[in-house]
Each structure stands twice: as structure tokens, then as C-alpha cells.
């Protein structure tokens, strides 16, 4: 039996499970809110073209309006100034859209402190327990934040000082991007950076370091609690938008049962 036939058999008999890591995309999907004077993305919207009526008696379809970075989405290197001149989302090699994935679970820390930041020592402790980070893998950072995704206010968790969401310290972001073999960073929050990252040095270090080194970002993931610490295979499917800085994506994980 071929390798692909074995995979199909394993999916059919349940020995390989497909876990959907994608948040449903609708007008209620939480979106990033930047302060003035910065411009913001539009929320997701459907505009009906026809629905089995005079505009089209046998078919239903819609126009969509959305930003590249709405809902579960993929960040390409060109999204950030440090990645200027790098790949747009249509230029990402297909072979990099299928990759191993590891999960670091910091949900207990984030539940106790919404401003929790992952540090290098947290990752090194994970490696002591689970082995070294695999070459070309997605580093998936679980904080439990997907439980808040039903509403904009709870998801952004903002006060008078700005959003309060967990993330990664500047030092750890630089180390992960520049000194480890990971392919990209995946998170459950609205962006790959912590809510307070506008005040870090450099500002928004996950964007700055990961995209600046030609790596990628995935945001607003869910169901990371269903994945093992290592051993999953991740499939990320952004739209190949020519010139696009990113794209809404369907993100799936394959795990052995």
C-alpha cells in the first residue's frame, strides 16, 4: 500500500484524526483594533448576490468583504517592515504549508495573569520534557485564549492602557525566530504579539523578528488543547493573494490516535 493510501485508510478508520484549528469566520469574529491615527481593517461581511430568486433562480452566492488579517489568518513576511521585500502570501512554497507542529501549553499562567509573557526558560523547560524543537516546525503557543473568542470585548480584553492579552517577551521572540529551527509561530490571540507589545523594544517583537527572518505567523487558532505536545502535522491553507500580506486561512492538524 502506498504512503498516501495508508494515510487515507488511517483517516477513515480514525487512527489519524483531523483536528480543525480554525475559528468560524462571520460578522461576529473579533478583529484587531488599532488606536488613532492608525487605520484599521474592516470586519468580515457577506453581501448576498442571489438566493434562489429573481437575481438567480437556481443558485445562492455572496460577495465577501474582509481584511487579510481577520479571524484565523496567515501572516506572510512582507506583512512587516522588517520583512519588506520578502515573500507575499502567494509566494510561500506549498511545501512549507505542511509541517510538523509542537504545542507549548501556558494556559494556566495566562489564566492567572492575562499579561503573561513566555520566556526562553519556559521553552527550554518544554524541550527538557519533550525533546528539541523539530526542524521546520510550527511553534504553537497555547494560552486558552480561544475560550474568549465569542465576543470582541472579552477577546481583546482592553482597558484604559490598551489590550491585555498574553504573548511572548521580546527576548524570547528574537531567540525563537533567530536561534531555533521553527518555521513559524501560531497563537490563539488576535495577533502573534502580546497586547502590551506596542511598548516593547522593539515594538511588536514577534512580528518584527519572525517575519523579518522569513518565517510566518498564524493567529486566532483554537482547539490546541486537543493536540499533543509534539507529533502533530499542521496544514495551513491561506489564499494565494498576489501581493497579499496575509490571508484568512483554514488550519488543520493531523494527529495519531
Number of C-alpha atoms within 10 A of each C-alpha: 7 7 8 9 10 11 14 13 14 15 16 11 10 13 13 18 16 16 18 18 23 21 22 13 17 14 12 15 20 24 23 19 17 12 9 7 6 7 9 13 14 15 19 19 17 13 10 11 12 16 14 11 10 8 11 12 10 10 11 13 13 12 10 11 12 18 18 24 25 26 31 29 29 28 31 29 29 22 26 19 13 17 21 14 12 21 21 21 25 18 14 16 10 10 8 16 15 18 19 23 29 24 22 21 19 18 18 12 16 20 14 9 13 19 18 22 20 22 16 17 10 14 16 14 11 17 13 9 10 13 11 13 21 18 13 17 23 27 24 23 24 25 25 22 23 19 13 16 23 13 14 17 13 13 24 22 15 15 9 5 8 15 21 19 25 31 29 23 22 25 15 20 24 21 15 23 25 15 10 15 16 23 24 24 25 26 27 30 31 28 26 26 25 27 24 18 22 13 11 12 11 15 14 23 26 29 29 22 24 29 27 24 18 18 23 30 25 30 26 27 27 24 17 25 14 13 20 15 17 18 15 24 19 24 21 20 17 22 17 14 14 11 12 18 20 28 25 22 25 19 22 19 23 19 20 15 8
